[in-house]
Amino acid sequence: MTPLDPKLRLLFWETTAGCNLRCVHCRRIDVMETLSRDDLDTREGIDLIDQVAALARPIIVFSGGEPLMRPDIFELAAHAKARGLRAALATNGTKIDAALARRIRDTGFDRVAISLDGAKASTHDSFRGIPGSQEKAIAGLEALRALGVGTQVNFTVARHNVAEIPDLYEMALALGVDALHFFMLVPVGCGVAIADREMLPAEEYERWLEWLHDRESEGRLELKATCAPHYMRVVRTNGRRPPASHHRQNAAGASGEMPSLHQVTRGCLAGVGVCFVSHKGDVFPCGYLPLAAGNVRRQPFREIWESSEVFGRLRRPDLLEGKCGTCGFKIACGGCRARAYGVTGNELAEEPYCVYVPPATNRRETVRA
């Protein structure tokens, strides 16, 4: 089978490990209250941006930790914009007031994603570890919306908040945000400690993906399931493809074309269309799959992206094992490689939270992304 064609569409840069919250599901274990000496400095960050821009035209997501703790975050984002990249900011929102919202707007961020992990303040605050954090996050969203900045709500789905999904959906509509992205919990970092009590059973996971498909079909709000590659199977088995806006033919590649802020190509894009750069410069397939492909302090980014053995394995669907290896949806879906690794220690193992069982006679690719 021909390997998947890698086109870098999204690059997540963990600009710092420092954060002002203590989220129980964080991908990190070593969250710090201050900036780390190990963070890529301004010069290194600008060099990373230059190397990425020389390779492709992805969206670069400035994340953390809490990226707004970095005093140079606006300088870095402005440089990314000057190099022709789209820039997004992933923040907990608690630091954003009217003045900071103006700086975000003036820097040119294309979208700001703020996490709301419950429709109820008590649910969100408990998950985020700081009382009053939801109130501050909503105030931050409203300050950005007042200035016309593109906004997105991120929601991490777990047992304790899954019943609040419909209310959170209505809240997102009322807030007037541009998008609502659902993140399915992955057992990594702090998430390992809560996995047993917080991971949804596969059957319930499937029900909520069906619910999401119904809401997306209504077209009231841009919706996306993240770390949920099975959603591509759900869409296809319901006889519909994602809305036309999901299929804009402007994938980020060497041609210099710009990616859409809401582009769906296949399920798991780890190492294929997505990568993650840690605050120390380590490059991973995604933020939830702790298999380092290289480090930008020691290697050129292009070399890591094009030649890493880790990325090479993830670009070969024929290497998938278990039922993922025989599934007719393995090109469209691929299973969550981070979840497979988190549960089994093998990134090529079958997706452990998928209820679908491929027909016994299905041994060939039948569905293409």
C-alpha positions as CSV (number, residue, x, y, z in Angstrom):
1,M,0.0,0.0,0.0
2,T,1.3,3.5,-0.9
3,P,2.2,5.5,2.2
4,L,0.0,8.5,3.0
5,D,1.2,11.8,1.4
6,P,2.4,14.0,4.2
7,K,1.2,17.7,4.0
8,L,1.8,19.8,7.1
9,R,-1.5,21.5,7.8
10,L,-1.3,22.2,11.6
11,L,1.7,22.7,13.8
12,F,1.1,23.0,17.5
13,W,3.9,24.7,19.4
14,E,3.9,24.3,23.1
15,T,5.5,27.7,23.7
16,T,5.9,27.1,27.4
17,A,5.2,24.6,30.1
18,G,4.2,27.4,32.5
19,C,0.5,27.7,33.3
20,N,-1.7,29.5,35.8
21,L,-4.2,26.6,36.0
22,R,-3.9,23.0,37.2
23,C,-6.1,21.0,34.9
24,V,-6.6,17.4,35.9
25,H,-6.5,16.2,32.3
26,C,-3.4,18.1,31.1
27,R,-1.1,16.3,28.6
28,R,1.7,17.5,30.8
29,I,2.8,16.2,34.2
30,D,5.5,18.8,34.9
31,V,3.3,22.0,34.7
32,M,5.1,25.0,36.1
33,E,3.8,28.2,37.7
34,T,6.5,30.2,35.9
35,L,8.2,30.1,32.5
36,S,10.8,27.4,32.1
37,R,14.5,27.9,31.3
38,D,14.1,25.0,28.9
39,D,11.6,26.9,26.7
40,L,12.7,27.7,23.2
41,D,13.8,31.4,23.5
42,T,12.7,34.2,21.1
43,R,15.6,33.6,18.7
44,E,14.9,29.9,18.6
45,G,11.2,30.5,18.2
46,I,11.7,32.8,15.2
47,D,14.1,30.3,13.6
48,L,11.5,27.5,14.1
49,I,8.9,29.7,12.4
50,D,11.2,30.4,9.5
51,Q,12.0,26.7,9.0
52,V,8.3,25.8,9.0
53,A,7.5,28.6,6.6
54,A,10.2,27.4,4.2
55,L,8.6,23.9,4.2
56,A,4.9,24.6,4.1
57,R,2.1,27.0,4.9
58,P,0.4,25.4,7.9
59,I,-1.7,27.0,10.6
60,I,0.7,27.4,13.6
61,V,-1.1,27.1,16.9
62,F,0.6,28.9,19.8
63,S,-0.3,26.8,22.8
64,G,1.2,25.8,26.2
65,G,0.9,25.6,29.1
66,E,-0.5,29.1,28.9
67,P,1.1,30.9,26.0
68,L,0.0,34.3,27.2
69,M,2.6,33.9,30.0
70,R,5.3,34.4,27.4
71,P,6.2,38.2,27.1
72,D,7.3,37.6,23.5
73,I,4.2,35.7,22.3
74,F,3.0,38.7,20.2
75,E,6.4,39.2,18.6
76,L,6.5,35.5,17.7
77,A,2.9,35.5,16.3
78,A,3.6,38.7,14.3
79,H,6.6,37.0,12.8
80,A,4.6,34.0,11.8
81,K,2.0,36.3,10.1
82,A,4.8,38.1,8.3
83,R,6.1,34.8,7.0
84,G,2.7,34.0,5.5
85,L,1.4,31.6,8.1
86,R,-2.0,31.6,9.7
87,A,-1.7,32.0,13.5
88,A,-4.0,30.6,16.2
89,L,-3.8,31.0,20.0
90,A,-4.8,28.2,22.3
91,T,-5.3,29.7,25.8
92,N,-7.4,29.1,28.9
93,G,-8.7,32.6,28.5
94,T,-8.4,33.7,32.1
95,K,-5.8,36.4,31.4
96,I,-7.7,38.1,28.6
97,D,-9.1,41.5,29.4
98,A,-10.1,44.3,27.0
99,A,-6.5,45.5,26.7
100,L,-5.0,42.1,26.0
101,A,-7.9,41.4,23.6
102,R,-6.8,44.4,21.6
103,R,-3.2,43.2,21.4
104,I,-4.4,39.8,20.2
105,R,-6.5,41.5,17.5
106,D,-3.7,43.9,16.5
107,T,-1.2,41.0,16.2
108,G,-3.5,39.4,13.7
109,F,-4.3,36.1,15.2
110,D,-6.8,34.3,12.9
111,R,-8.5,32.5,15.7
112,V,-8.3,32.2,19.5
113,A,-9.4,28.9,21.1
114,I,-10.5,29.0,24.7
115,S,-11.4,25.9,26.7
116,L,-14.7,25.5,28.5
117,D,-14.9,22.0,30.0
118,G,-18.4,22.2,31.4
119,A,-21.6,24.1,30.9
120,K,-21.7,24.6,34.6
121,A,-19.1,26.8,36.3
122,S,-18.6,24.2,39.0
123,T,-17.8,21.5,36.5
124,H,-15.3,23.6,34.6
125,D,-13.6,25.0,37.7
126,S,-13.2,21.6,39.2
127,F,-11.5,20.3,36.1
128,R,-9.3,23.3,35.6
129,G,-8.3,23.4,39.3
130,I,-9.0,27.1,40.0
131,P,-12.3,28.6,41.3
132,G,-13.7,31.3,39.0
133,S,-11.8,30.1,35.9
134,Q,-14.9,29.6,33.8
135,E,-16.1,33.1,34.6
136,K,-12.8,34.6,33.5
137,A,-12.6,32.4,30.4
138,I,-16.1,33.6,29.3
139,A,-15.1,37.2,29.9
140,G,-12.1,36.6,27.8
141,L,-14.2,35.2,25.0
142,E,-16.6,38.1,25.1
143,A,-13.7,40.6,25.0
144,L,-12.4,39.0,21.9
145,R,-15.8,38.8,20.3
146,A,-16.4,42.5,20.9
147,L,-13.4,43.2,18.8
148,G,-14.3,40.8,16.0
149,V,-11.6,38.3,16.7
150,G,-12.3,34.8,15.5
151,T,-13.1,32.5,18.5
152,Q,-13.4,28.9,19.2
153,V,-14.5,26.9,22.3
154,N,-12.6,23.6,23.1
155,F,-14.4,21.0,25.2
156,T,-12.6,17.9,26.6
157,V,-15.2,15.1,26.8
158,A,-15.0,12.9,29.9
159,R,-17.4,11.0,32.1
160,H,-17.9,13.8,34.6
161,N,-19.0,16.3,32.0
162,V,-20.5,14.3,29.1
163,A,-24.1,15.0,30.1
164,E,-23.4,18.7,29.8
165,I,-22.6,18.5,26.1
166,P,-26.0,19.7,24.8
167,D,-26.0,22.6,27.2
168,L,-22.4,23.5,26.3
169,Y,-23.4,23.5,22.6
170,E,-26.2,25.9,23.3
171,M,-23.8,28.1,25.4
172,A,-21.4,28.2,22.4
173,L,-24.3,29.3,20.2
174,A,-25.3,32.0,22.7
175,L,-21.7,33.3,23.0
176,G,-21.6,33.7,19.2
177,V,-18.3,31.8,18.8
178,D,-17.2,30.6,15.4
179,A,-16.5,27.0,16.3
180,L,-16.9,24.3,18.9
181,H,-14.3,21.5,19.0
182,F,-14.8,18.4,21.1
183,F,-11.6,16.7,22.3
184,M,-12.0,13.1,23.3
185,L,-9.8,12.3,26.3
186,V,-6.5,10.6,25.6
187,P,-4.6,8.8,28.5
188,V,-1.4,10.7,28.5
189,G,0.3,13.0,31.0
190,C,-2.1,13.8,33.9
191,G,-4.8,12.1,31.9
192,V,-3.2,8.7,32.7
193,A,-4.1,9.1,36.4
194,I,-7.8,9.8,35.6
195,A,-8.2,7.5,32.7
196,D,-9.9,4.7,34.6
197,R,-12.6,6.9,36.0
198,E,-12.9,9.5,33.2
199,M,-12.6,7.6,29.8
200,L,-16.0,7.0,28.2
201,P,-16.9,3.5,27.3
202,A,-16.6,2.9,23.6
203,E,-20.4,2.5,23.2
204,E,-21.1,5.9,24.8
205,Y,-18.3,7.4,22.8
206,E,-20.1,6.2,19.7
207,R,-23.4,7.6,20.8
208,W,-22.0,11.1,21.2
209,L,-20.3,11.0,17.8
210,E,-23.7,10.2,16.3
211,W,-25.1,13.2,18.3
212,L,-22.3,15.4,17.0
213,H,-23.0,14.3,13.4
214,D,-26.7,15.2,13.8
215,R,-25.8,18.7,15.2
216,E,-23.2,19.3,12.5
217,S,-25.7,18.4,9.8
218,E,-27.9,21.2,11.1
219,G,-25.2,23.7,10.1
220,R,-25.8,26.1,13.1
221,L,-22.1,26.1,14.2
222,E,-18.8,24.8,13.0
223,L,-18.2,21.6,14.9
224,K,-15.3,19.3,15.0
225,A,-14.4,16.0,16.8
226,T,-10.7,16.0,17.7
227,C,-8.8,12.8,18.8
228,A,-11.9,11.0,17.5
229,P,-11.0,9.6,14.1
230,H,-13.9,7.2,14.2
231,Y,-16.1,10.3,13.4
232,M,-15.1,9.9,9.7
233,R,-16.6,6.4,9.7
234,V,-19.7,7.7,11.4
235,V,-20.1,10.3,8.7
236,R,-19.7,7.8,5.9
237,T,-21.9,5.1,7.4
238,N,-24.7,7.7,7.7
239,G,-24.5,8.2,4.0
240,R,-23.2,11.8,4.1
241,R,-19.8,13.4,3.8
242,P,-18.8,16.3,6.0
243,P,-20.2,19.7,4.9
244,A,-18.7,21.2,1.8
245,S,-16.7,23.7,3.8
246,H,-14.7,20.9,5.2
247,H,-13.4,19.9,1.8
248,R,-11.8,23.1,0.6
249,Q,-8.9,22.1,-1.7
250,N,-6.3,24.3,-0.1
251,A,-4.2,21.9,1.9
252,A,-1.0,23.4,3.2
253,G,1.9,22.2,1.1
254,A,5.0,23.4,-0.7
255,S,2.8,25.2,-3.2
256,G,2.2,27.9,-0.6
257,E,-1.5,27.4,-0.5
258,M,-3.2,28.3,2.8
259,P,-5.1,25.8,4.9
260,S,-8.6,26.3,6.0
261,L,-9.2,26.9,9.7
262,H,-11.7,24.0,9.5
263,Q,-10.4,21.4,7.2
264,V,-11.1,17.7,7.4
265,T,-9.0,15.3,5.4
266,R,-8.9,12.1,7.4
267,G,-9.3,10.9,11.0
268,C,-5.9,10.7,12.7
269,L,-3.5,13.1,11.2
270,A,-0.6,12.5,13.7
271,G,2.6,12.7,11.8
272,V,0.7,13.0,8.5
273,G,-0.8,16.5,8.5
274,V,-0.1,17.5,12.1
275,C,2.9,17.7,14.4
276,F,3.6,19.1,17.8
277,V,6.7,20.9,19.0
278,S,7.4,20.9,22.7
279,H,8.6,23.8,24.7
280,K,12.1,22.1,24.6
281,G,12.0,21.7,20.9
282,D,11.1,18.0,20.7
283,V,8.9,17.1,17.7
284,F,6.1,14.7,18.2
285,P,3.4,13.3,15.8
286,C,0.8,15.1,18.0
287,G,0.6,16.5,21.5
288,Y,-0.8,13.3,22.9
289,L,1.6,10.8,21.3
290,P,4.9,10.9,23.3
291,L,7.2,9.4,20.6
292,A,9.8,12.0,19.8
293,A,10.7,12.2,16.1
294,G,13.6,14.6,16.6
295,N,14.5,18.0,18.2
296,V,14.7,21.3,16.4
297,R,17.7,22.3,18.6
298,R,19.7,19.6,17.0
299,Q,18.1,18.9,13.6
300,P,16.5,21.0,10.8
301,F,12.7,20.9,11.0
302,R,12.4,19.8,7.4
303,E,14.7,16.8,8.1
304,I,12.5,15.7,11.0
305,W,9.3,16.1,9.1
306,E,10.5,14.3,5.9
307,S,12.8,11.6,7.3
308,S,11.8,10.6,10.8
309,E,11.2,6.9,11.3
310,V,8.4,7.7,13.7
311,F,6.5,9.8,11.1
312,G,7.3,7.2,8.5
313,R,5.6,4.4,10.4
314,L,2.5,6.5,11.0
315,R,2.2,7.3,7.2
316,R,1.9,3.6,6.4
317,P,-1.7,2.3,7.0
318,D,-0.5,-1.2,6.0
319,L,1.4,-1.4,9.3
320,L,-1.8,-0.9,11.4
321,E,-2.5,-4.0,13.6
322,G,-5.6,-5.7,14.9
323,K,-9.0,-4.7,13.5
324,C,-7.6,-1.4,12.4
325,G,-5.4,-3.3,10.0
326,T,-8.3,-5.0,8.3
327,C,-10.8,-2.2,8.5
328,G,-12.1,-0.7,5.2
329,F,-12.1,2.7,6.9
330,K,-8.4,2.7,7.8
331,I,-7.5,5.4,5.3
332,A,-10.4,7.6,6.2
333,C,-10.1,7.0,10.0
334,G,-6.8,5.4,11.0
335,G,-7.8,5.0,14.6
336,C,-6.3,7.3,17.3
337,R,-2.7,6.4,17.4
338,A,-2.1,8.3,20.7
339,R,-4.9,6.4,22.4
340,A,-3.6,3.1,21.0
341,Y,-0.2,3.9,22.4
342,G,-1.6,5.1,25.7
343,V,-3.4,1.9,26.3
344,T,-1.1,-0.7,24.8
345,G,2.3,1.0,24.4
346,N,2.1,0.3,20.7
347,E,1.2,3.2,18.4
348,L,0.2,0.8,15.6
349,A,-2.2,-1.2,17.7
350,E,-5.9,-1.2,17.1
351,E,-7.9,1.8,18.4
352,P,-9.1,0.6,21.9
353,Y,-12.2,2.8,22.0
354,C,-13.9,1.9,18.8
355,V,-17.0,-0.3,18.7
356,Y,-16.8,-1.0,15.0
357,V,-15.9,-4.6,14.0
358,P,-14.9,-4.9,10.3
359,P,-16.6,-7.7,8.4
360,A,-14.5,-10.9,8.3
361,T,-14.3,-10.8,4.6
362,N,-13.1,-7.2,4.5
363,R,-9.4,-7.3,3.8
364,R,-9.0,-4.5,1.3
365,E,-9.3,-0.8,1.4
366,T,-12.8,0.2,0.4
367,V,-13.1,3.8,1.6
368,R,-10.8,6.6,0.7
369,A,-10.5,9.9,2.4
